[in-house]
């Protein structure tokens, strides 16, 4: 049985590979650019946010709302796309480059390799959310300051508490994206073309958002992975609403378990030819 050192070396190798890719580095820059654009645009225009989502209408009152607005904007497409890129490279990318077969010859047990790649995907998903939230908080703080925060319920909380709630929001969204990463990892075990896995994973997330917006499919909405993602906004009410968040976490766990089991089933029986 492999010890913690062997797991650590394999995980470290996966993370260095993912972080070292220029495409992934550029993707992080794109994720960071949007909150900066939001802050700069509203600061230069002198707009007070106007009408629209609660986060946007409150941006100029506190810079932390830039982070929240950026998360709500990037959640439907950019963050799932970032996860899809990582998931596509995880197995299909290795197979396409011809390195997967040699990696397994080392030997590395397939289950250990799959688990390690999933852990790297979860870390990558967390990194993406942290970049968006952190950049938004920094840009918003510089543009609009960080005074005591007025919650969406109208009460006021200190910035220490508001920042703590932002950290919880980041962890919650990372959990949802980790479930999407499990779907992407499963798809990645089915093909040797990383672009196919990327497009399919992004397509799954996009389709869920579309289905979630159709009122006639209300019976299906609670079972869609993305349905509770925007519940992170409930953390900024007073008192905090937890129903949607708890349901979202249970749903994410269910998706992750099902698709990780499916990915393992496919991968351990797959004939690796490249």
Helices and strands as residue ranges (DSSP letters): H 4-20, H 22-45, H 54-57, G 59-61, H 64-74, H 78-88, I 89-93, H 94-97, H 100-105, H 110-144, E 149-150, E 156-157, H 159-188, H 194-212, G 215-217, H 218-221, G 225-236, H 243-268
